Amino acid sequence: MPVPHRHRQLLGLTLYLLASLALIVVALLPLAPGRIGWPGPDWLLALTFAWVLRRPEQVPVLAIAAVMLIADILTLQPPGLGAALAVMATEVARQRQQRWRDQGFLVEWLRVAMLMGLMVLSERVIRTVFLVPPTLAPLPPPGQDVLRLIATIGAYPLVAGMLSALGLRRSRRGAFELG
């Protein structure tokens, strides 16, 4: 028996919220206390972009804003800045996803990488121009931001592949998929 469209939307939203909260909790865990290593990818951002480009109707803008604001607060980032940038970037992707869907994954990956790069650059400029006090949220060295960006861009195909394996594929123009 086919699942009604509204139920698919709610199921997708619920799965996105659960996966997002799980990624936030994992990011807060002290997996290697005392060890300073390379910055890892922003799995939450990669998941959000991949989900928006595959099933935009399942991830409303308010859900993205709420999840990213929670992540900002819990990871001690300037509250709302990362959330605002993520909302703007994902909305740009959402508005263009119909034009992008017939192009290959490499083009999607490149465009998402450009949006992620613009997010990092915008955050650094805003935090520098508005002089966010280091006691509120210290600005990481530029190299650390670049390494995190590279790691996130590298992780994006893994996230997109996992979503595809779970049935969340990019729909083709004119096609209607149940997943």
N, C-alpha and C positions, 0 to 999 in steps of 0.2 A: 504494500500500500504506500503510495507516494506521500512524502511529508509536505504539508502545505508551506507555501512561501514564507509566511509570517513565522512559522515555527522554525524554519531553517535560519531565518534572520536572528531570532532569539537564541537558538542553539549556537550559532556562530559567534554572536556577541558574548555569550556566556563563556565559551571556550577561549575567546581572545582575552577576556578579563581574567580568567583563571590562569592562563599561561603567562600573562603579564605580571600578575601578582606573584606567581611562582618565581619568575625571573628577578623581580625586585627582592624577594626574600633571599634567593641564592646570592644576589649581589651584596647583600648585607652580611652574609655568613663569613666569619674569619677562617677561610679555607687554608691560608698559609700565614698565620700570625708572625709578625716580625720580619717576614721576608718581603723585600722590595723587588718586584719583578717588572716585566713589561706590562704596560696597560693592556687589558683585554678588550675584546669588542663590546660594543653596546648592543647586547642581544635584544633588549627591549625595543630599541629604535629599528633594528633590522626586522624584527617580527612585525612591528607596526607598519612599516613600509610594505613588506611583502603581503600582509593581509589586506591592506588598503588597495593594493594593485590587483589582488585576486578577487576579493569579495568586498567592494567598497560599501555595499548596503549593510554589511554585517558589523561594520565598525564606524558608528557615528562620531562626529567631531567631538561631541561632549564626552564620549567614552575615552577618546584619545587624550583630551584635555585633563580629565580626572586622573587617568592612569599616570600621565607624565607629571602632573602636579604632585601626586603622591610620591612618585620616584624622586622628584626634586627635593621634597621635604625630607624624606627618609635618608637620602644620600647626602644631605647637607649642602645642596647646591642652592644658588639664589632662587627662592621660591617663585615659580611662575615663568622664569626666563626660558629655561629649557622646554617647558611645556608650551609656551607661546611659539617658540621657534619650531618645535615638532608639529604643532597644529598647522602653522603656516606651510611648512614643507609638505606635510602629508596632504593638505588641501590642494596644493599645486599639483601633486601627483594624482590625486583623486579626479581633479578636473580634466586631466590629460590622459587618464588611463584608457579611455575608449580609443583615442588616437594611437596610443602606444601598444595596444594589445595585439595588433597584427604584425608588429615588428618582433624580431627575435629577442631572446633573453639577454643577449649581450648588450643590446640597445637599452633595455630596461635597467640593467646593472649599471651601465654608464650614467644614465640619467639619475638614478638613485644616488650614485656616488657623487655626482655634481651637487645634488640637493643636500646631501650630508656634509659635503665640504663647505657649502654656503652656510649651513647651520653653524659649523665650528667657527668659521670666520666671523659671522654675525655675532655670535656669543662673545668672542674675544673683543671685537670692536665695541659692543655695547658695554661690556664690563669695564673696559678701559676708559671709554668716553664718560660714562656715568660714575666712574671712580667707586666701584663697589668695594667697600673696605675689606682688606684681607682678613680681618677678624670675623666678618660675616661669612665670606666664602673666598678662600685663597685662590688666586688664579694660577692654574697649573702652568708649568713651563710650556712654551710653544711646541717643543719636541714631543712632549707627552701627549698633547692634543693631536698632533700629526700621527703618532704611533697608534693611538686609539682609533682615529679615523681610518687608517690603513687596515687595522684589525677588523673594524666594523664592515668596511667595504669587502674585505676578504671573507667575512662570515655570512654576508648576504646570500650568496648562492647556496650555502648550506641550509639556511633558514628557508629559503624559497623551495629548495628541494625537499625538505622535510614537510612543508605545507603541501606540496604537490603529492608526496607519497601518502599523506593523510586525506587526499581527495580535494584539496583546495587549489585548483588549477586556474590559470588565467583562462577566461572564456574567450572564445573567438567571436568575431563580429557575427551577429545573427544566430549564434548557438545558445542553447539553454542547457545548463548543466545542473544536475541535482546536488552535487557536492558542494 
